[in-house]
Amino acid sequence: MITFTTGSAALLAQLLDQRPALLDAPLNFDSGTQQSRVLTFTRITQEFDCNGMSHTAVIGYRLALAGGDELHINLGDGRVAHCAAR
């Protein structure tokens, strides 16, 4: 089992991106008040054109949590947003 907090979320997301097999292990987010199981892990990319060449850059990650919450990780500034279910 892997448990992480907002302090380690960006590092964990990059690790999961490099080693997707880690998603086979139970993965839990600890918000400080409760733990939620990670259900899905999605890479957020941005496509852009530079000198006629198409490029794709990873700009963040979205983790869907049990209970309907989502965790958004922005790689540009290392910010983590925990979004409650709507």
C-alpha positions in Angstrom: 0.0 0.0 0.0 1.2 3.5 -0.9 -0.2 6.5 1.0 0.6 10.0 0.0 -0.3 13.6 1.0 -0.3 16.9 -0.9 3.3 17.3 0.0 4.4 14.3 -2.0 1.6 14.2 -4.6 3.6 15.9 -7.5 6.5 13.6 -6.9 4.3 10.5 -6.7 2.4 11.5 -9.9 5.7 11.8 -11.9 6.7 8.4 -10.5 3.4 6.8 -11.5 3.8 8.3 -15.0 7.2 6.7 -15.4 6.1 3.4 -13.7 2.4 2.7 -14.4 2.7 -0.8 -12.8 2.7 1.0 -9.4 -1.0 1.6 -9.9 -1.5 -2.1 -9.3 -0.7 -1.5 -5.6 -3.3 0.0 -3.3 -2.8 3.7 -3.6 -4.4 6.1 -1.0 -4.5 9.9 -0.7 -4.4 11.2 2.9 -6.0 14.7 3.1 -5.3 15.0 6.8 -8.9 14.3 7.7 -9.6 11.1 5.7 -7.9 8.6 3.3 -9.3 8.0 -0.1 -8.4 5.3 -2.6 -7.1 6.4 -6.0 -9.3 4.9 -8.7 -7.8 6.4 -11.9 -4.7 8.3 -12.9 -4.8 10.6 -16.0 -2.0 12.5 -17.6 -3.0 16.1 -18.7 -1.1 17.2 -21.8 -0.9 20.4 -23.9 -0.1 20.3 -27.6 1.7 23.1 -29.3 3.4 24.0 -32.5 7.0 25.2 -32.7 8.6 25.9 -36.0 6.1 23.7 -37.8 6.7 20.8 -35.5 3.9 19.5 -33.3 4.9 18.8 -29.6 3.1 17.5 -26.6 4.0 18.4 -23.0 2.7 16.9 -19.8 1.4 19.8 -17.7 -0.3 17.9 -14.9 -2.2 14.9 -13.7 -5.7 14.2 -12.5 -6.4 11.4 -9.9 -10.0 10.3 -9.4 -10.6 9.3 -5.8 -13.2 7.0 -4.2 -16.2 9.1 -3.2 -16.1 11.3 -6.3 -13.3 13.7 -5.3 -10.5 14.5 -7.7 -6.9 15.5 -7.1 -5.4 17.9 -9.7 -1.6 18.3 -9.9 -0.2 21.2 -11.9 3.4 20.5 -12.8 4.1 24.1 -13.8 4.1 25.4 -10.3 4.0 22.2 -8.3 0.5 23.2 -7.0 -1.9 20.5 -5.9 -5.7 21.2 -5.8 -8.0 18.8 -4.1 -11.4 19.2 -5.7 -14.5 17.9 -3.8 -17.2 16.0 -5.6 -19.8 18.1 -7.4 
